[in-house]
Amino acid sequence: MTVRTDAERLLSLHEASEILTVVNVWDAVSAAVVASEPGTTALATASHSIAATFGYDDGENIPLDLHLQMIARIVDAVDIPVSADLEAGYGDIGETVRRAIGVGIVGANIEDQLKPLDEAVRGVEAAMRAGEAEGIRFVLNARTDAFVRGGDRSPEEDLADAVTRGRAYLDAGAPVVFVPGLLDEAQVTTLVDAFGPQRLTMIGVPGSLPLARLQELGVARVSYGPWSQRVALTALQDLVRDVHAGGGLPEGTRPLN
């Protein structure tokens, strides 16, 4: 498929009434394993997980060139649309998105880090212009950190800020808005009502609402960020503990690589 058709496909998956689930990946083999499972229609990278793979802390500490090299390997390993976590855009959102499209990425998360709203909106506009310049409708998953960076604010203040920011990002051209955090049903309902159905994307964390209920509420997508890598690393740590205790490989281990 071409980048243009991948972008169209990814956008249509967000707009469908069936919730889009993406289990985040961090290298070529994790991408191949996830993509091989029936029902996987798109992939998303996890910046935290890619950074950890190379020994960097999260937060744009991994060099952009190295980050994009791994993203390119992920794209090359699969034949379905891939969205990338590009953190806060590495200083020049438009240029970073342009480079990501150059390696086959057709959508991305960009964090607002609770920057002043006008500045954050300009970032959304820059990302969308970069997609237009490359001939695609870039599927920007415009992230607001209203809940995860709200500090001492009340949940009501976080929610109001998420609504204001999300509406502004949609008005600036973003097709969907990403609101990470452990959200309850009332908060999800408020956000869907504010943005419209199939415009809110979320992260699955321990204690999240069931996927079936989120679909009923009109959520467009659920991803899993670094949690998928944590699941894999938990299994690895459990193996080490079992071996040290005199055991061995768990039953059902499959040769997936």
Contacts in CASP RR format, 6 or more apart in sequence:
PFRMAT RR
TARGET T0000
AUTHOR 0000-0000-0000
METHOD contacts of the structure
MODEL  1
MTVRTDAERLLSLHEASEILTVVNVWDAVSAAVVASEPGTTALATASHSI
AATFGYDDGENIPLDLHLQMIARIVDAVDIPVSADLEAGYGDIGETVRRA
IGVGIVGANIEDQLKPLDEAVRGVEAAMRAGEAEGIRFVLNARTDAFVRG
GDRSPEEDLADAVTRGRAYLDAGAPVVFVPGLLDEAQVTTLVDAFGPQRL
TMIGVPGSLPLARLQELGVARVSYGPWSQRVALTALQDLVRDVHAGGGLP
EGTRPLN
1 9 0 8 1.000
1 79 0 8 1.000
1 81 0 8 1.000
3 101 0 8 1.000
3 102 0 8 1.000
3 104 0 8 1.000
3 106 0 8 1.000
3 134 0 8 1.000
3 136 0 8 1.000
4 135 0 8 1.000
4 136 0 8 1.000
6 80 0 8 1.000
6 81 0 8 1.000
6 82 0 8 1.000
6 104 0 8 1.000
6 106 0 8 1.000
7 81 0 8 1.000
7 106 0 8 1.000
7 107 0 8 1.000
7 136 0 8 1.000
7 137 0 8 1.000
7 138 0 8 1.000
7 139 0 8 1.000
8 137 0 8 1.000
9 41 0 8 1.000
9 42 0 8 1.000
9 80 0 8 1.000
9 81 0 8 1.000
10 42 0 8 1.000
10 81 0 8 1.000
10 83 0 8 1.000
10 106 0 8 1.000
10 107 0 8 1.000
10 139 0 8 1.000
11 137 0 8 1.000
11 139 0 8 1.000
11 175 0 8 1.000
13 20 0 8 1.000
13 41 0 8 1.000
13 42 0 8 1.000
13 81 0 8 1.000
13 221 0 8 1.000
14 20 0 8 1.000
14 139 0 8 1.000
14 175 0 8 1.000
14 176 0 8 1.000
14 198 0 8 1.000
14 201 0 8 1.000
14 220 0 8 1.000
14 221 0 8 1.000
15 175 0 8 1.000
15 198 0 8 1.000
15 220 0 8 1.000
16 198 0 8 1.000
17 197 0 8 1.000
17 198 0 8 1.000
17 215 0 8 1.000
17 218 0 8 1.000
18 215 0 8 1.000
19 211 0 8 1.000
19 214 0 8 1.000
19 215 0 8 1.000
19 218 0 8 1.000
19 219 0 8 1.000
19 220 0 8 1.000
19 221 0 8 1.000
19 222 0 8 1.000
20 41 0 8 1.000
20 42 0 8 1.000
20 220 0 8 1.000
20 221 0 8 1.000
20 222 0 8 1.000
21 211 0 8 1.000
21 221 0 8 1.000
21 222 0 8 1.000
21 223 0 8 1.000
22 42 0 8 1.000
22 43 0 8 1.000
22 44 0 8 1.000
22 83 0 8 1.000
22 221 0 8 1.000
22 222 0 8 1.000
22 223 0 8 1.000
22 224 0 8 1.000
23 34 0 8 1.000
23 40 0 8 1.000
23 223 0 8 1.000
23 224 0 8 1.000
23 228 0 8 1.000
24 43 0 8 1.000
24 44 0 8 1.000
24 45 0 8 1.000
24 46 0 8 1.000
24 49 0 8 1.000
24 85 0 8 1.000
24 223 0 8 1.000
24 224 0 8 1.000
24 225 0 8 1.000
24 226 0 8 1.000
24 227 0 8 1.000
24 228 0 8 1.000
24 229 0 8 1.000
25 31 0 8 1.000
25 34 0 8 1.000
25 43 0 8 1.000
25 44 0 8 1.000
25 45 0 8 1.000
25 46 0 8 1.000
25 49 0 8 1.000
25 74 0 8 1.000
25 228 0 8 1.000
26 45 0 8 1.000
26 46 0 8 1.000
26 49 0 8 1.000
26 50 0 8 1.000
26 52 0 8 1.000
26 53 0 8 1.000
26 70 0 8 1.000
26 228 0 8 1.000
26 229 0 8 1.000
27 50 0 8 1.000
27 53 0 8 1.000
27 70 0 8 1.000
27 73 0 8 1.000
27 74 0 8 1.000
28 73 0 8 1.000
28 74 0 8 1.000
28 76 0 8 1.000
28 77 0 8 1.000
29 77 0 8 1.000
29 256 0 8 1.000
29 257 0 8 1.000
30 228 0 8 1.000
30 229 0 8 1.000
30 232 0 8 1.000
31 43 0 8 1.000
31 74 0 8 1.000
31 77 0 8 1.000
31 78 0 8 1.000
31 82 0 8 1.000
32 77 0 8 1.000
32 78 0 8 1.000
33 256 0 8 1.000
33 257 0 8 1.000
34 40 0 8 1.000
34 43 0 8 1.000
34 228 0 8 1.000
35 43 0 8 1.000
35 77 0 8 1.000
35 78 0 8 1.000
35 79 0 8 1.000
35 80 0 8 1.000
40 80 0 8 1.000
41 80 0 8 1.000
41 81 0 8 1.000
42 80 0 8 1.000
42 81 0 8 1.000
42 82 0 8 1.000
42 83 0 8 1.000
43 74 0 8 1.000
43 78 0 8 1.000
43 80 0 8 1.000
43 81 0 8 1.000
43 82 0 8 1.000
43 83 0 8 1.000
44 82 0 8 1.000
44 83 0 8 1.000
44 84 0 8 1.000
44 85 0 8 1.000
44 109 0 8 1.000
44 223 0 8 1.000
44 225 0 8 1.000
45 70 0 8 1.000
45 71 0 8 1.000
45 74 0 8 1.000
45 82 0 8 1.000
45 83 0 8 1.000
45 84 0 8 1.000
45 85 0 8 1.000
46 85 0 8 1.000
46 224 0 8 1.000
46 225 0 8 1.000
46 226 0 8 1.000
46 228 0 8 1.000
46 229 0 8 1.000
47 58 0 8 1.000
47 59 0 8 1.000
47 62 0 8 1.000
47 67 0 8 1.000
47 84 0 8 1.000
47 85 0 8 1.000
47 86 0 8 1.000
47 87 0 8 1.000
47 109 0 8 1.000
48 58 0 8 1.000
48 59 0 8 1.000
48 85 0 8 1.000
48 225 0 8 1.000
48 226 0 8 1.000
48 229 0 8 1.000
49 225 0 8 1.000
49 226 0 8 1.000
49 228 0 8 1.000
49 229 0 8 1.000
50 62 0 8 1.000
50 67 0 8 1.000
50 70 0 8 1.000
50 71 0 8 1.000
50 85 0 8 1.000
51 57 0 8 1.000
51 58 0 8 1.000
51 59 0 8 1.000
51 61 0 8 1.000
51 62 0 8 1.000
51 67 0 8 1.000
52 58 0 8 1.000
52 226 0 8 1.000
52 229 0 8 1.000
53 70 0 8 1.000
54 62 0 8 1.000
54 66 0 8 1.000
54 70 0 8 1.000
56 62 0 8 1.000
58 226 0 8 1.000
59 87 0 8 1.000
59 88 0 8 1.000
60 87 0 8 1.000
60 88 0 8 1.000
60 89 0 8 1.000
60 90 0 8 1.000
64 90 0 8 1.000
64 96 0 8 1.000
64 99 0 8 1.000
68 99 0 8 1.000
68 100 0 8 1.000
68 103 0 8 1.000
71 82 0 8 1.000
71 84 0 8 1.000
71 100 0 8 1.000
71 103 0 8 1.000
71 105 0 8 1.000
72 103 0 8 1.000
72 104 0 8 1.000
74 82 0 8 1.000
75 82 0 8 1.000
75 103 0 8 1.000
75 104 0 8 1.000
75 105 0 8 1.000
81 106 0 8 1.000
81 107 0 8 1.000
82 104 0 8 1.000
82 105 0 8 1.000
82 106 0 8 1.000
82 107 0 8 1.000
83 105 0 8 1.000
83 106 0 8 1.000
83 107 0 8 1.000
83 108 0 8 1.000
83 109 0 8 1.000
83 139 0 8 1.000
83 141 0 8 1.000
84 100 0 8 1.000
84 105 0 8 1.000
84 107 0 8 1.000
84 108 0 8 1.000
84 109 0 8 1.000
85 108 0 8 1.000
85 109 0 8 1.000
85 225 0 8 1.000
86 93 0 8 1.000
86 96 0 8 1.000
86 97 0 8 1.000
86 100 0 8 1.000
86 108 0 8 1.000
86 109 0 8 1.000
86 110 0 8 1.000
87 109 0 8 1.000
87 110 0 8 1.000
87 111 0 8 1.000
88 110 0 8 1.000
88 111 0 8 1.000
88 112 0 8 1.000
88 113 0 8 1.000
89 96 0 8 1.000
89 97 0 8 1.000
89 110 0 8 1.000
89 111 0 8 1.000
90 96 0 8 1.000
93 110 0 8 1.000
93 123 0 8 1.000
93 126 0 8 1.000
93 127 0 8 1.000
93 130 0 8 1.000
94 123 0 8 1.000
94 126 0 8 1.000
94 127 0 8 1.000
94 129 0 8 1.000
94 130 0 8 1.000
95 130 0 8 1.000
97 108 0 8 1.000
97 110 0 8 1.000
97 126 0 8 1.000
97 127 0 8 1.000
97 130 0 8 1.000
97 131 0 8 1.000
97 138 0 8 1.000
97 140 0 8 1.000
98 130 0 8 1.000
98 131 0 8 1.000
98 133 0 8 1.000
98 134 0 8 1.000
100 107 0 8 1.000
100 108 0 8 1.000
101 130 0 8 1.000
101 131 0 8 1.000
101 134 0 8 1.000
101 136 0 8 1.000
101 138 0 8 1.000
102 134 0 8 1.000
106 136 0 8 1.000
106 138 0 8 1.000
106 139 0 8 1.000
107 138 0 8 1.000
107 139 0 8 1.000
107 140 0 8 1.000
107 141 0 8 1.000
108 127 0 8 1.000
108 138 0 8 1.000
108 139 0 8 1.000
108 140 0 8 1.000
108 141 0 8 1.000
109 141 0 8 1.000
109 143 0 8 1.000
109 178 0 8 1.000
110 123 0 8 1.000
110 124 0 8 1.000
110 127 0 8 1.000
110 140 0 8 1.000
110 141 0 8 1.000
110 142 0 8 1.000
110 143 0 8 1.000
111 143 0 8 1.000
111 145 0 8 1.000
112 120 0 8 1.000
112 142 0 8 1.000
112 143 0 8 1.000
112 144 0 8 1.000
112 145 0 8 1.000
112 165 0 8 1.000
112 169 0 8 1.000
113 145 0 8 1.000
113 149 0 8 1.000
114 144 0 8 1.000
114 145 0 8 1.000
114 146 0 8 1.000
114 149 0 8 1.000
114 150 0 8 1.000
114 161 0 8 1.000
117 164 0 8 1.000
117 165 0 8 1.000
117 168 0 8 1.000
120 144 0 8 1.000
120 165 0 8 1.000
120 168 0 8 1.000
120 169 0 8 1.000
121 168 0 8 1.000
121 169 0 8 1.000
121 172 0 8 1.000
124 140 0 8 1.000
124 142 0 8 1.000
124 168 0 8 1.000
124 169 0 8 1.000
124 172 0 8 1.000
124 173 0 8 1.000
124 174 0 8 1.000
125 172 0 8 1.000
125 173 0 8 1.000
127 138 0 8 1.000
127 140 0 8 1.000
127 142 0 8 1.000
127 174 0 8 1.000
128 138 0 8 1.000
128 140 0 8 1.000
128 172 0 8 1.000
128 173 0 8 1.000
128 174 0 8 1.000
130 138 0 8 1.000
131 137 0 8 1.000
131 138 0 8 1.000
132 138 0 8 1.000
137 175 0 8 1.000
139 175 0 8 1.000
139 176 0 8 1.000
140 173 0 8 1.000
140 174 0 8 1.000
140 175 0 8 1.000
140 176 0 8 1.000
141 174 0 8 1.000
141 176 0 8 1.000
141 177 0 8 1.000
141 178 0 8 1.000
141 201 0 8 1.000
141 221 0 8 1.000
142 166 0 8 1.000
142 169 0 8 1.000
142 170 0 8 1.000
142 172 0 8 1.000
142 174 0 8 1.000
142 176 0 8 1.000
142 177 0 8 1.000
142 178 0 8 1.000
143 177 0 8 1.000
143 178 0 8 1.000
143 179 0 8 1.000
143 180 0 8 1.000
144 161 0 8 1.000
144 162 0 8 1.000
144 165 0 8 1.000
144 166 0 8 1.000
144 169 0 8 1.000
144 177 0 8 1.000
144 178 0 8 1.000
144 179 0 8 1.000
145 180 0 8 1.000
146 158 0 8 1.000
146 159 0 8 1.000
146 161 0 8 1.000
146 162 0 8 1.000
146 165 0 8 1.000
146 179 0 8 1.000
147 158 0 8 1.000
147 159 0 8 1.000
147 162 0 8 1.000
147 179 0 8 1.000
147 180 0 8 1.000
147 181 0 8 1.000
147 183 0 8 1.000
148 180 0 8 1.000
148 181 0 8 1.000
150 157 0 8 1.000
150 158 0 8 1.000
150 161 0 8 1.000
153 161 0 8 1.000
155 187 0 8 1.000
159 187 0 8 1.000
159 190 0 8 1.000
159 191 0 8 1.000
162 179 0 8 1.000
162 191 0 8 1.000
163 190 0 8 1.000
163 191 0 8 1.000
163 194 0 8 1.000
165 177 0 8 1.000
166 174 0 8 1.000
166 177 0 8 1.000
166 179 0 8 1.000
166 194 0 8 1.000
166 195 0 8 1.000
167 194 0 8 1.000
167 195 0 8 1.000
169 177 0 8 1.000
170 177 0 8 1.000
170 195 0 8 1.000
170 199 0 8 1.000
175 199 0 8 1.000
176 198 0 8 1.000
176 199 0 8 1.000
176 200 0 8 1.000
176 201 0 8 1.000
176 220 0 8 1.000
176 221 0 8 1.000
177 191 0 8 1.000
177 195 0 8 1.000
177 199 0 8 1.000
177 200 0 8 1.000
177 201 0 8 1.000
178 201 0 8 1.000
178 202 0 8 1.000
178 203 0 8 1.000
179 191 0 8 1.000
179 200 0 8 1.000
179 201 0 8 1.000
179 202 0 8 1.000
180 202 0 8 1.000
180 203 0 8 1.000
181 202 0 8 1.000
181 203 0 8 1.000
181 205 0 8 1.000
182 205 0 8 1.000
182 207 0 8 1.000
182 208 0 8 1.000
183 191 0 8 1.000
183 202 0 8 1.000
183 208 0 8 1.000
183 209 0 8 1.000
184 209 0 8 1.000
185 209 0 8 1.000
185 213 0 8 1.000
185 217 0 8 1.000
188 200 0 8 1.000
188 202 0 8 1.000
188 209 0 8 1.000
188 214 0 8 1.000
188 217 0 8 1.000
188 219 0 8 1.000
189 217 0 8 1.000
191 200 0 8 1.000
192 199 0 8 1.000
192 200 0 8 1.000
192 217 0 8 1.000
192 218 0 8 1.000
192 219 0 8 1.000
197 218 0 8 1.000
197 220 0 8 1.000
198 218 0 8 1.000
198 219 0 8 1.000
198 220 0 8 1.000
199 220 0 8 1.000
200 218 0 8 1.000
200 219 0 8 1.000
200 220 0 8 1.000
201 219 0 8 1.000
201 220 0 8 1.000
201 221 0 8 1.000
201 222 0 8 1.000
201 223 0 8 1.000
202 208 0 8 1.000
202 214 0 8 1.000
202 219 0 8 1.000
202 221 0 8 1.000
202 222 0 8 1.000
202 223 0 8 1.000
203 222 0 8 1.000
203 223 0 8 1.000
203 224 0 8 1.000
203 225 0 8 1.000
203 227 0 8 1.000
204 222 0 8 1.000
204 223 0 8 1.000
204 224 0 8 1.000
204 225 0 8 1.000
204 227 0 8 1.000
205 227 0 8 1.000
208 214 0 8 1.000
208 222 0 8 1.000
209 217 0 8 1.000
211 222 0 8 1.000
214 222 0 8 1.000
238 250 0 8 1.000
239 248 0 8 1.000
239 249 0 8 1.000
239 250 0 8 1.000
242 248 0 8 1.000
242 250 0 8 1.000
END
